[in-house]
Amino acid sequence: MDRDTLLLRALAQIVSDERLRARFLALTGLDPETLRARAGAPETLEAVGAFLAGHEPDLVAVATALGVEPSALCGPS
């Protein structure tokens, strides 16, 4: 699976969890409508990787939910 697809799946995990969604929106400054419109944009996907890299427990939780190694979500593109 390519990295963009993986980060898009990670974004889906983030927005499905109320706590993660609220934190992601607060840290990125995005609102729900803008996030929906820009979900697949490169800058949004990079924000997902940076968001997860910034808090290891969330990174591990999302990686586990997706069945991937944490480094796949926040490693180099």
HTML snippet that shows the backbone in 3Dmol.js (N, CA, C, O; Angstrom):
<script src="https://3Dmol.org/build/3Dmol-min.js"></script>
<div id="view" style="width:600px;height:400px;position:relative"></div>
<script>
const pdb = `
ATOM      1  N   MET A   1       0.856  -1.177   0.000  1.00  0.00           N
ATOM      2  CA  MET A   1       0.000   0.000   0.000  1.00  0.00           C
ATOM      3  C   MET A   1       0.903   1.241   0.000  1.00  0.00           C
ATOM      4  O   MET A   1       1.877   1.314   0.750  1.00  0.00           O
ATOM      5  N   ASP A   2       0.565   2.209  -0.850  1.00  0.00           N
ATOM      6  CA  ASP A   2       1.400   3.407  -0.902  1.00  0.00           C
ATOM      7  C   ASP A   2       1.147   4.288   0.331  1.00  0.00           C
ATOM      8  O   ASP A   2       0.124   4.161   1.004  1.00  0.00           O
ATOM      9  N   ARG A   3       2.086   5.164   0.601  1.00  0.00           N
ATOM     10  CA  ARG A   3       2.041   5.981   1.821  1.00  0.00           C
ATOM     11  C   ARG A   3       0.824   6.893   1.857  1.00  0.00           C
ATOM     12  O   ARG A   3       0.219   7.055   2.917  1.00  0.00           O
ATOM     13  N   ASP A   4       0.449   7.492   0.737  1.00  0.00           N
ATOM     14  CA  ASP A   4      -0.722   8.381   0.727  1.00  0.00           C
ATOM     15  C   ASP A   4      -1.992   7.626   1.125  1.00  0.00           C
ATOM     16  O   ASP A   4      -2.805   8.128   1.902  1.00  0.00           O
ATOM     17  N   THR A   5      -2.150   6.433   0.594  1.00  0.00           N
ATOM     18  CA  THR A   5      -3.323   5.620   0.937  1.00  0.00           C
ATOM     19  C   THR A   5      -3.304   5.273   2.414  1.00  0.00           C
ATOM     20  O   THR A   5      -4.334   5.323   3.087  1.00  0.00           O
ATOM     21  N   LEU A   6      -2.127   4.920   2.916  1.00  0.00           N
ATOM     22  CA  LEU A   6      -1.994   4.587   4.333  1.00  0.00           C
ATOM     23  C   LEU A   6      -2.337   5.788   5.216  1.00  0.00           C
ATOM     24  O   LEU A   6      -3.042   5.643   6.214  1.00  0.00           O
ATOM     25  N   LEU A   7      -1.846   6.960   4.854  1.00  0.00           N
ATOM     26  CA  LEU A   7      -2.153   8.162   5.643  1.00  0.00           C
ATOM     27  C   LEU A   7      -3.624   8.540   5.537  1.00  0.00           C
ATOM     28  O   LEU A   7      -4.194   9.062   6.495  1.00  0.00           O
ATOM     29  N   LEU A   8      -4.236   8.291   4.414  1.00  0.00           N
ATOM     30  CA  LEU A   8      -5.672   8.540   4.286  1.00  0.00           C
ATOM     31  C   LEU A   8      -6.459   7.582   5.176  1.00  0.00           C
ATOM     32  O   LEU A   8      -7.451   7.977   5.788  1.00  0.00           O
ATOM     33  N   ARG A   9      -6.027   6.338   5.249  1.00  0.00           N
ATOM     34  CA  ARG A   9      -6.656   5.387   6.169  1.00  0.00           C
ATOM     35  C   ARG A   9      -6.424   5.815   7.618  1.00  0.00           C
ATOM     36  O   ARG A   9      -7.317   5.671   8.453  1.00  0.00           O
ATOM     37  N   ALA A  10      -5.240   6.338   7.922  1.00  0.00           N
ATOM     38  CA  ALA A  10      -4.960   6.832   9.271  1.00  0.00           C
ATOM     39  C   ALA A  10      -5.869   8.012   9.604  1.00  0.00           C
ATOM     40  O   ALA A  10      -6.361   8.123  10.727  1.00  0.00           O
ATOM     41  N   LEU A  11      -6.087   8.883   8.637  1.00  0.00           N
ATOM     42  CA  LEU A  11      -6.991  10.007   8.845  1.00  0.00           C
ATOM     43  C   LEU A  11      -8.394   9.513   9.164  1.00  0.00           C
ATOM     44  O   LEU A  11      -9.066  10.064  10.037  1.00  0.00           O
ATOM     45  N   ALA A  12      -8.833   8.489   8.470  1.00  0.00           N
ATOM     46  CA  ALA A  12     -10.152   7.917   8.763  1.00  0.00           C
ATOM     47  C   ALA A  12     -10.218   7.405  10.197  1.00  0.00           C
ATOM     48  O   ALA A  12     -11.231   7.570  10.876  1.00  0.00           O
ATOM     49  N   GLN A  13      -9.137   6.783  10.653  1.00  0.00           N
ATOM     50  CA  GLN A  13      -9.086   6.323  12.055  1.00  0.00           C
ATOM     51  C   GLN A  13      -9.156   7.507  13.018  1.00  0.00           C
ATOM     52  O   GLN A  13      -9.858   7.461  14.027  1.00  0.00           O
ATOM     53  N   ILE A  14      -8.424   8.555  12.694  1.00  0.00           N
ATOM     54  CA  ILE A  14      -8.387   9.734  13.559  1.00  0.00           C
ATOM     55  C   ILE A  14      -9.771  10.358  13.668  1.00  0.00           C
ATOM     56  O   ILE A  14     -10.231  10.647  14.772  1.00  0.00           O
ATOM     57  N   VAL A  15     -10.431  10.565  12.557  1.00  0.00           N
ATOM     58  CA  VAL A  15     -11.731  11.246  12.604  1.00  0.00           C
ATOM     59  C   VAL A  15     -12.831  10.367  13.182  1.00  0.00           C
ATOM     60  O   VAL A  15     -13.874  10.876  13.592  1.00  0.00           O
ATOM     61  N   SER A  16     -12.615   9.052  13.221  1.00  0.00           N
ATOM     62  CA  SER A  16     -13.623   8.177  13.814  1.00  0.00           C
ATOM     63  C   SER A  16     -13.541   8.137  15.336  1.00  0.00           C
ATOM     64  O   SER A  16     -14.440   7.614  15.996  1.00  0.00           O
ATOM     65  N   ASP A  17     -12.473   8.686  15.889  1.00  0.00           N
ATOM     66  CA  ASP A  17     -12.285   8.722  17.341  1.00  0.00           C
ATOM     67  C   ASP A  17     -12.475  10.168  17.813  1.00  0.00           C
ATOM     68  O   ASP A  17     -11.730  11.056  17.398  1.00  0.00           O
ATOM     69  N   GLU A  18     -13.443  10.403  18.656  1.00  0.00           N
ATOM     70  CA  GLU A  18     -13.792  11.764  19.068  1.00  0.00           C
ATOM     71  C   GLU A  18     -12.607  12.534  19.661  1.00  0.00           C
ATOM     72  O   GLU A  18     -12.401  13.705  19.345  1.00  0.00           O
ATOM     73  N   ARG A  19     -11.837  11.869  20.518  1.00  0.00           N
ATOM     74  CA  ARG A  19     -10.699  12.537  21.164  1.00  0.00           C
ATOM     75  C   ARG A  19      -9.618  12.893  20.140  1.00  0.00           C
ATOM     76  O   ARG A  19      -9.108  14.013  20.124  1.00  0.00           O
ATOM     77  N   LEU A  20      -9.278  11.924  19.290  1.00  0.00           N
ATOM     78  CA  LEU A  20      -8.255  12.182  18.273  1.00  0.00           C
ATOM     79  C   LEU A  20      -8.709  13.244  17.286  1.00  0.00           C
ATOM     80  O   LEU A  20      -7.938  14.126  16.907  1.00  0.00           O
ATOM     81  N   ARG A  21      -9.974  13.151  16.872  1.00  0.00           N
ATOM     82  CA  ARG A  21     -10.503  14.131  15.912  1.00  0.00           C
ATOM     83  C   ARG A  21     -10.413  15.545  16.478  1.00  0.00           C
ATOM     84  O   ARG A  21      -9.951  16.460  15.795  1.00  0.00           O
ATOM     85  N   ALA A  22     -10.852  15.726  17.718  1.00  0.00           N
ATOM     86  CA  ALA A  22     -10.825  17.062  18.335  1.00  0.00           C
ATOM     87  C   ALA A  22      -9.390  17.576  18.434  1.00  0.00           C
ATOM     88  O   ALA A  22      -9.133  18.748  18.161  1.00  0.00           O
ATOM     89  N   ARG A  23      -8.456  16.712  18.821  1.00  0.00           N
ATOM     90  CA  ARG A  23      -7.055  17.125  18.949  1.00  0.00           C
ATOM     91  C   ARG A  23      -6.453  17.451  17.583  1.00  0.00           C
ATOM     92  O   ARG A  23      -5.730  18.437  17.442  1.00  0.00           O
ATOM     93  N   PHE A  24      -6.749  16.626  16.581  1.00  0.00           N
ATOM     94  CA  PHE A  24      -6.222  16.869  15.234  1.00  0.00           C
ATOM     95  C   PHE A  24      -6.729  18.197  14.688  1.00  0.00           C
ATOM     96  O   PHE A  24      -5.952  18.991  14.158  1.00  0.00           O
ATOM     97  N   LEU A  25      -8.019  18.435  14.816  1.00  0.00           N
ATOM     98  CA  LEU A  25      -8.581  19.692  14.320  1.00  0.00           C
ATOM     99  C   LEU A  25      -7.997  20.887  15.056  1.00  0.00           C
ATOM    100  O   LEU A  25      -7.691  21.908  14.440  1.00  0.00           O
ATOM    101  N   ALA A  26      -7.841  20.768  16.365  1.00  0.00           N
ATOM    102  CA  ALA A  26      -7.287  21.877  17.152  1.00  0.00           C
ATOM    103  C   ALA A  26      -5.839  22.168  16.759  1.00  0.00           C
ATOM    104  O   ALA A  26      -5.446  23.328  16.630  1.00  0.00           O
ATOM    105  N   LEU A  27      -5.055  21.119  16.573  1.00  0.00           N
ATOM    106  CA  LEU A  27      -3.633  21.319  16.267  1.00  0.00           C
ATOM    107  C   LEU A  27      -3.389  21.771  14.829  1.00  0.00           C
ATOM    108  O   LEU A  27      -2.420  22.479  14.556  1.00  0.00           O
ATOM    109  N   THR A  28      -4.255  21.367  13.921  1.00  0.00           N
ATOM    110  CA  THR A  28      -4.054  21.748  12.521  1.00  0.00           C
ATOM    111  C   THR A  28      -4.763  23.049  12.165  1.00  0.00           C
ATOM    112  O   THR A  28      -4.425  23.696  11.174  1.00  0.00           O
ATOM    113  N   GLY A  29      -5.748  23.430  12.976  1.00  0.00           N
ATOM    114  CA  GLY A  29      -6.523  24.624  12.666  1.00  0.00           C
ATOM    115  C   GLY A  29      -7.583  24.394  11.604  1.00  0.00           C
ATOM    116  O   GLY A  29      -8.237  25.338  11.162  1.00  0.00           O
ATOM    117  N   LEU A  30      -7.755  23.157  11.197  1.00  0.00           N
ATOM    118  CA  LEU A  30      -8.771  22.837  10.205  1.00  0.00           C
ATOM    119  C   LEU A  30     -10.142  22.734  10.873  1.00  0.00           C
ATOM    120  O   LEU A  30     -10.249  22.412  12.057  1.00  0.00           O
ATOM    121  N   ASP A  31     -11.175  23.009  10.102  1.00  0.00           N
ATOM    122  CA  ASP A  31     -12.528  22.748  10.582  1.00  0.00           C
ATOM    123  C   ASP A  31     -13.020  21.514   9.825  1.00  0.00           C
ATOM    124  O   ASP A  31     -12.428  21.145   8.812  1.00  0.00           O
ATOM    125  N   PRO A  32     -14.092  20.870  10.295  1.00  0.00           N
ATOM    126  CA  PRO A  32     -14.545  19.636   9.648  1.00  0.00           C
ATOM    127  C   PRO A  32     -14.815  19.773   8.150  1.00  0.00           C
ATOM    128  O   PRO A  32     -14.479  18.872   7.382  1.00  0.00           O
ATOM    129  N   GLU A  33     -15.411  20.873   7.728  1.00  0.00           N
ATOM    130  CA  GLU A  33     -15.718  21.056   6.309  1.00  0.00           C
ATOM    131  C   GLU A  33     -14.447  21.139   5.470  1.00  0.00           C
ATOM    132  O   GLU A  33     -14.353  20.519   4.411  1.00  0.00           O
ATOM    133  N   THR A  34     -13.483  21.895   5.943  1.00  0.00           N
ATOM    134  CA  THR A  34     -12.217  22.028   5.216  1.00  0.00           C
ATOM    135  C   THR A  34     -11.485  20.699   5.184  1.00  0.00           C
ATOM    136  O   THR A  34     -10.897  20.336   4.165  1.00  0.00           O
ATOM    137  N   LEU A  35     -11.517  19.975   6.287  1.00  0.00           N
ATOM    138  CA  LEU A  35     -10.868  18.668   6.326  1.00  0.00           C
ATOM    139  C   LEU A  35     -11.498  17.722   5.303  1.00  0.00           C
ATOM    140  O   LEU A  35     -10.784  17.018   4.589  1.00  0.00           O
ATOM    141  N   ARG A  36     -12.803  17.702   5.230  1.00  0.00           N
ATOM    142  CA  ARG A  36     -13.473  16.851   4.234  1.00  0.00           C
ATOM    143  C   ARG A  36     -13.054  17.239   2.814  1.00  0.00           C
ATOM    144  O   ARG A  36     -12.803  16.373   1.976  1.00  0.00           O
ATOM    145  N   ALA A  37     -12.982  18.521   2.557  1.00  0.00           N
ATOM    146  CA  ALA A  37     -12.645  18.998   1.213  1.00  0.00           C
ATOM    147  C   ALA A  37     -11.188  18.725   0.847  1.00  0.00           C
ATOM    148  O   ALA A  37     -10.863  18.555  -0.328  1.00  0.00           O
ATOM    149  N   ARG A  38     -10.319  18.684   1.841  1.00  0.00           N
ATOM    150  CA  ARG A  38      -8.874  18.546   1.580  1.00  0.00           C
ATOM    151  C   ARG A  38      -8.274  17.241   2.088  1.00  0.00           C
ATOM    152  O   ARG A  38      -7.055  17.135   2.219  1.00  0.00           O
ATOM    153  N   ALA A  39      -9.099  16.262   2.371  1.00  0.00           N
ATOM    154  CA  ALA A  39      -8.622  15.022   3.000  1.00  0.00           C
ATOM    155  C   ALA A  39      -7.475  14.368   2.232  1.00  0.00           C
ATOM    156  O   ALA A  39      -6.523  13.891   2.849  1.00  0.00           O
ATOM    157  N   GLY A  40      -7.544  14.336   0.929  1.00  0.00           N
ATOM    158  CA  GLY A  40      -6.509  13.674   0.147  1.00  0.00           C
ATOM    159  C   GLY A  40      -5.373  14.562  -0.314  1.00  0.00           C
ATOM    160  O   GLY A  40      -4.467  14.102  -1.008  1.00  0.00           O
ATOM    161  N   ALA A  41      -5.411  15.830   0.064  1.00  0.00           N
ATOM    162  CA  ALA A  41      -4.366  16.765  -0.360  1.00  0.00           C
ATOM    163  C   ALA A  41      -3.035  16.420   0.314  1.00  0.00           C
ATOM    164  O   ALA A  41      -3.013  16.013   1.475  1.00  0.00           O
ATOM    165  N   PRO A  42      -1.942  16.581  -0.407  1.00  0.00           N
ATOM    166  CA  PRO A  42      -0.631  16.241   0.161  1.00  0.00           C
ATOM    167  C   PRO A  42      -0.351  16.917   1.506  1.00  0.00           C
ATOM    168  O   PRO A  42       0.193  16.287   2.413  1.00  0.00           O
ATOM    169  N   GLU A  43      -0.722  18.200   1.639  1.00  0.00           N
ATOM    170  CA  GLU A  43      -0.437  18.887   2.904  1.00  0.00           C
ATOM    171  C   GLU A  43      -1.275  18.333   4.057  1.00  0.00           C
ATOM    172  O   GLU A  43      -0.829  18.347   5.205  1.00  0.00           O
ATOM    173  N   THR A  44      -2.464  17.853   3.770  1.00  0.00           N
ATOM    174  CA  THR A  44      -3.295  17.244   4.811  1.00  0.00           C
ATOM    175  C   THR A  44      -2.713  15.902   5.226  1.00  0.00           C
ATOM    176  O   THR A  44      -2.654  15.586   6.415  1.00  0.00           O
ATOM    177  N   LEU A  45      -2.288  15.124   4.263  1.00  0.00           N
ATOM    178  CA  LEU A  45      -1.704  13.825   4.579  1.00  0.00           C
ATOM    179  C   LEU A  45      -0.404  13.981   5.354  1.00  0.00           C
ATOM    180  O   LEU A  45      -0.129  13.195   6.260  1.00  0.00           O
ATOM    181  N   GLU A  46       0.388  14.968   5.019  1.00  0.00           N
ATOM    182  CA  GLU A  46       1.609  15.231   5.792  1.00  0.00           C
ATOM    183  C   GLU A  46       1.267  15.676   7.210  1.00  0.00           C
ATOM    184  O   GLU A  46       1.979  15.339   8.156  1.00  0.00           O
ATOM    185  N   ALA A  47       0.189  16.425   7.359  1.00  0.00           N
ATOM    186  CA  ALA A  47      -0.259  16.842   8.695  1.00  0.00           C
ATOM    187  C   ALA A  47      -0.670  15.629   9.523  1.00  0.00           C
ATOM    188  O   ALA A  47      -0.459  15.602  10.735  1.00  0.00           O
ATOM    189  N   VAL A  48      -1.253  14.632   8.874  1.00  0.00           N
ATOM    190  CA  VAL A  48      -1.619  13.397   9.576  1.00  0.00           C
ATOM    191  C   VAL A  48      -0.363  12.711  10.101  1.00  0.00           C
ATOM    192  O   VAL A  48      -0.310  12.314  11.266  1.00  0.00           O
ATOM    193  N   GLY A  49       0.644  12.570   9.250  1.00  0.00           N
ATOM    194  CA  GLY A  49       1.907  11.955   9.681  1.00  0.00           C
ATOM    195  C   GLY A  49       2.561  12.721  10.807  1.00  0.00           C
ATOM    196  O   GLY A  49       3.046  12.121  11.766  1.00  0.00           O
ATOM    197  N   ALA A  50       2.580  14.038  10.705  1.00  0.00           N
ATOM    198  CA  ALA A  50       3.189  14.869  11.753  1.00  0.00           C
ATOM    199  C   ALA A  50       2.395  14.771  13.049  1.00  0.00           C
ATOM    200  O   ALA A  50       2.974  14.706  14.134  1.00  0.00           O
ATOM    201  N   PHE A  51       1.079  14.759  12.937  1.00  0.00           N
ATOM    202  CA  PHE A  51       0.211  14.631  14.109  1.00  0.00           C
ATOM    203  C   PHE A  51       0.516  13.335  14.854  1.00  0.00           C
ATOM    204  O   PHE A  51       0.671  13.338  16.075  1.00  0.00           O
ATOM    205  N   LEU A  52       0.600  12.249  14.131  1.00  0.00           N
ATOM    206  CA  LEU A  52       0.866  10.962  14.765  1.00  0.00           C
ATOM    207  C   LEU A  52       2.283  10.880  15.309  1.00  0.00           C
ATOM    208  O   LEU A  52       2.504  10.308  16.376  1.00  0.00           O
ATOM    209  N   ALA A  53       3.243  11.443  14.591  1.00  0.00           N
ATOM    210  CA  ALA A  53       4.629  11.421  15.057  1.00  0.00           C
ATOM    211  C   ALA A  53       4.807  12.233  16.338  1.00  0.00           C
ATOM    212  O   ALA A  53       5.740  11.990  17.104  1.00  0.00           O
ATOM    213  N   GLY A  54       3.926  13.185  16.568  1.00  0.00           N
ATOM    214  CA  GLY A  54       4.041  14.056  17.728  1.00  0.00           C
ATOM    215  C   GLY A  54       3.518  13.471  19.024  1.00  0.00           C
ATOM    216  O   GLY A  54       3.691  14.073  20.084  1.00  0.00           O
ATOM    217  N   HIS A  55       2.875  12.297  18.961  1.00  0.00           N
ATOM    218  CA  HIS A  55       2.328  11.701  20.189  1.00  0.00           C
ATOM    219  C   HIS A  55       2.325  10.183  20.032  1.00  0.00           C
ATOM    220  O   HIS A  55       1.417   9.613  19.428  1.00  0.00           O
ATOM    221  N   GLU A  56       3.348   9.542  20.581  1.00  0.00           N
ATOM    222  CA  GLU A  56       3.560   8.114  20.368  1.00  0.00           C
ATOM    223  C   GLU A  56       2.370   7.225  20.729  1.00  0.00           C
ATOM    224  O   GLU A  56       2.083   6.291  19.981  1.00  0.00           O
ATOM    225  N   PRO A  57       1.660   7.466  21.840  1.00  0.00           N
ATOM    226  CA  PRO A  57       0.513   6.590  22.129  1.00  0.00           C
ATOM    227  C   PRO A  57      -0.543   6.602  21.017  1.00  0.00           C
ATOM    228  O   PRO A  57      -1.122   5.563  20.702  1.00  0.00           O
ATOM    229  N   ASP A  58      -0.789   7.758  20.432  1.00  0.00           N
ATOM    230  CA  ASP A  58      -1.755   7.833  19.332  1.00  0.00           C
ATOM    231  C   ASP A  58      -1.194   7.151  18.087  1.00  0.00           C
ATOM    232  O   ASP A  58      -1.923   6.463  17.372  1.00  0.00           O
ATOM    233  N   LEU A  59       0.079   7.336  17.831  1.00  0.00           N
ATOM    234  CA  LEU A  59       0.735   6.685  16.695  1.00  0.00           C
ATOM    235  C   LEU A  59       0.597   5.173  16.800  1.00  0.00           C
ATOM    236  O   LEU A  59       0.216   4.514  15.832  1.00  0.00           O
ATOM    237  N   VAL A  60       0.905   4.622  17.962  1.00  0.00           N
ATOM    238  CA  VAL A  60       0.839   3.181  18.159  1.00  0.00           C
ATOM    239  C   VAL A  60      -0.609   2.690  18.038  1.00  0.00           C
ATOM    240  O   VAL A  60      -0.864   1.651  17.429  1.00  0.00           O
ATOM    241  N   ALA A  61      -1.545   3.428  18.610  1.00  0.00           N
ATOM    242  CA  ALA A  61      -2.961   3.023  18.547  1.00  0.00           C
ATOM    243  C   ALA A  61      -3.462   2.984  17.108  1.00  0.00           C
ATOM    244  O   ALA A  61      -4.121   2.025  16.706  1.00  0.00           O
ATOM    245  N   VAL A  62      -3.156   4.013  16.335  1.00  0.00           N
ATOM    246  CA  VAL A  62      -3.613   4.056  14.941  1.00  0.00           C
ATOM    247  C   VAL A  62      -2.897   2.985  14.115  1.00  0.00           C
ATOM    248  O   VAL A  62      -3.524   2.314  13.296  1.00  0.00           O
ATOM    249  N   ALA A  63      -1.608   2.826  14.324  1.00  0.00           N
ATOM    250  CA  ALA A  63      -0.865   1.800  13.589  1.00  0.00           C
ATOM    251  C   ALA A  63      -1.422   0.408  13.893  1.00  0.00           C
ATOM    252  O   ALA A  63      -1.576  -0.411  12.987  1.00  0.00           O
ATOM    253  N   THR A  64      -1.720   0.145  15.153  1.00  0.00           N
ATOM    254  CA  THR A  64      -2.287  -1.138  15.545  1.00  0.00           C
ATOM    255  C   THR A  64      -3.647  -1.349  14.875  1.00  0.00           C
ATOM    256  O   THR A  64      -3.930  -2.433  14.364  1.00  0.00           O
ATOM    257  N   ALA A  65      -4.475  -0.321  14.880  1.00  0.00           N
ATOM    258  CA  ALA A  65      -5.800  -0.422  14.254  1.00  0.00           C
ATOM    259  C   ALA A  65      -5.688  -0.713  12.760  1.00  0.00           C
ATOM    260  O   ALA A  65      -6.538  -1.399  12.192  1.00  0.00           O
ATOM    261  N   LEU A  66      -4.650  -0.196  12.132  1.00  0.00           N
ATOM    262  CA  LEU A  66      -4.461  -0.390  10.695  1.00  0.00           C
ATOM    263  C   LEU A  66      -3.639  -1.633  10.363  1.00  0.00           C
ATOM    264  O   LEU A  66      -3.541  -2.034   9.204  1.00  0.00           O
ATOM    265  N   GLY A  67      -3.048  -2.238  11.399  1.00  0.00           N
ATOM    266  CA  GLY A  67      -2.236  -3.424  11.181  1.00  0.00           C
ATOM    267  C   GLY A  67      -0.917  -3.152  10.496  1.00  0.00           C
ATOM    268  O   GLY A  67      -0.443  -3.958   9.696  1.00  0.00           O
ATOM    269  N   VAL A  68      -0.313  -1.993  10.819  1.00  0.00           N
ATOM    270  CA  VAL A  68       0.979  -1.630  10.223  1.00  0.00           C
ATOM    271  C   VAL A  68       1.963  -1.243  11.321  1.00  0.00           C
ATOM    272  O   VAL A  68       1.577  -1.012  12.467  1.00  0.00           O
ATOM    273  N   GLU A  69       3.218  -1.177  10.957  1.00  0.00           N
ATOM    274  CA  GLU A  69       4.241  -0.691  11.882  1.00  0.00           C
ATOM    275  C   GLU A  69       4.096   0.817  12.032  1.00  0.00           C
ATOM    276  O   GLU A  69       3.785   1.497  11.054  1.00  0.00           O
ATOM    277  N   PRO A  70       4.313   1.357  13.228  1.00  0.00           N
ATOM    278  CA  PRO A  70       4.217   2.814  13.415  1.00  0.00           C
ATOM    279  C   PRO A  70       5.098   3.611  12.456  1.00  0.00           C
ATOM    280  O   PRO A  70       4.713   4.693  12.013  1.00  0.00           O
ATOM    281  N   SER A  71       6.272   3.084  12.136  1.00  0.00           N
ATOM    282  CA  SER A  71       7.166   3.824  11.229  1.00  0.00           C
ATOM    283  C   SER A  71       6.570   4.014   9.845  1.00  0.00           C
ATOM    284  O   SER A  71       6.971   4.931   9.129  1.00  0.00           O
ATOM    285  N   ALA A  72       5.632   3.178   9.455  1.00  0.00           N
ATOM    286  CA  ALA A  72       4.992   3.333   8.144  1.00  0.00           C
ATOM    287  C   ALA A  72       4.141   4.607   8.080  1.00  0.00           C
ATOM    288  O   ALA A  72       3.896   5.147   7.002  1.00  0.00           O
ATOM    289  N   LEU A  73       3.697   5.075   9.245  1.00  0.00           N
ATOM    290  CA  LEU A  73       2.828   6.254   9.285  1.00  0.00           C
ATOM    291  C   LEU A  73       3.575   7.567   9.419  1.00  0.00           C
ATOM    292  O   LEU A  73       3.075   8.611   9.000  1.00  0.00           O
ATOM    293  N   CYS A  74       4.760   7.527   9.995  1.00  0.00           N
ATOM    294  CA  CYS A  74       5.457   8.803  10.210  1.00  0.00           C
ATOM    295  C   CYS A  74       6.890   8.784   9.740  1.00  0.00           C
ATOM    296  O   CYS A  74       7.662   9.693  10.044  1.00  0.00           O
ATOM    297  N   GLY A  75       7.250   7.756   9.002  1.00  0.00           N
ATOM    298  CA  GLY A  75       8.594   7.693   8.446  1.00  0.00           C
ATOM    299  C   GLY A  75       8.719   8.601   7.238  1.00  0.00           C
ATOM    300  O   GLY A  75       7.761   9.281   6.871  1.00  0.00           O
ATOM    301  N   PRO A  76       9.871   8.619   6.625  1.00  0.00           N
ATOM    302  CA  PRO A  76      10.057   9.468   5.440  1.00  0.00           C
ATOM    303  C   PRO A  76       9.117   9.059   4.320  1.00  0.00           C
ATOM    304  O   PRO A  76       8.794   7.883   4.151  1.00  0.00           O
ATOM    305  N   SER A  77       8.683  10.065   3.553  1.00  0.00           N
ATOM    306  CA  SER A  77       7.761   9.775   2.449  1.00  0.00           C
ATOM    307  C   SER A  77       8.483   9.242   1.246  1.00  0.00           C
ATOM    308  O   SER A  77       7.854   8.948   0.230  1.00  0.00           O
TER     309      SER A  77
END
`;
const viewer = $3Dmol.createViewer("view");
viewer.addModel(pdb, "pdb");
viewer.setStyle({}, {cartoon: {color: "spectrum"}});
viewer.zoomTo();
viewer.render();
</script>
